[in-house]
Amino acid sequence: MRKLNLNNVEEATGVFNSPKAGGYVCIITDVEDVADKEYLKISYDIADGEFKGYYTQLAKEKGWNMPAFIKSYKEIALPFFKGFVTSVEKTNKGFKWDGTDEKAFIKKGVGLVLQEELYTNQKGEEKKRLRVDTIHSTEAIRKGDFKVPEVKDSTNKVTPQVSNSPFSNGVKDEPKEESSSFFSEPTDDACPF
């Protein structure tokens, strides 16, 4: 082995910097229409600040899926769906959704408030992840016009196979989102929204 000089090397702590609960300026990276259940599965990444491109980098390095959230367009959920559309339209100047093409949301900016969630995985282990709590315009995120929710504790709870909630779309599990981290002040560097 070659001789190593470790005098100026800082010891690793095993902790790495990742997004935490908070508000983020994000970009929609993909949209999948699940027509039979009447919802869109919307994938995203962070588009600005310290964690810009964080999830895309993890996908490249580790092969992980991009984080996603679901927006139902069932009749009873349309007011919430309209809130999502309005947030995207307010963020992306000149963009007006035509009401039919879900792919038009791809590469559009949106403000997301991420919440920490404690959950029990399929192996019975308690884990922590981030999930989308609320959707805003990026202007609201930059102004701090949002509330970071308390940690959601979903551990050791029995989840029904299919929910009867009008907002669940019968989805068994929420999309898996990778562990997360801290919100930094967004900057104007090359972010169009």
CORZIBEL-V410956 format. One record per helix or strand of 3 or more residues. SS is the DSSP state (helix for helix, strand for strand). FROM is the first residue (numbers start at 1). LEN is the number of residues. Records with the same first field share a line. If there is no record, write none. Layout:
SS->FROM-LEN / FROM-LEN
This chain:
strand->22-13 / 39-8 / 68-5 / 109-12 / 126-11 / 152-3
helix->35-3 / 54-9 / 75-17 / 102-4 / 138-6
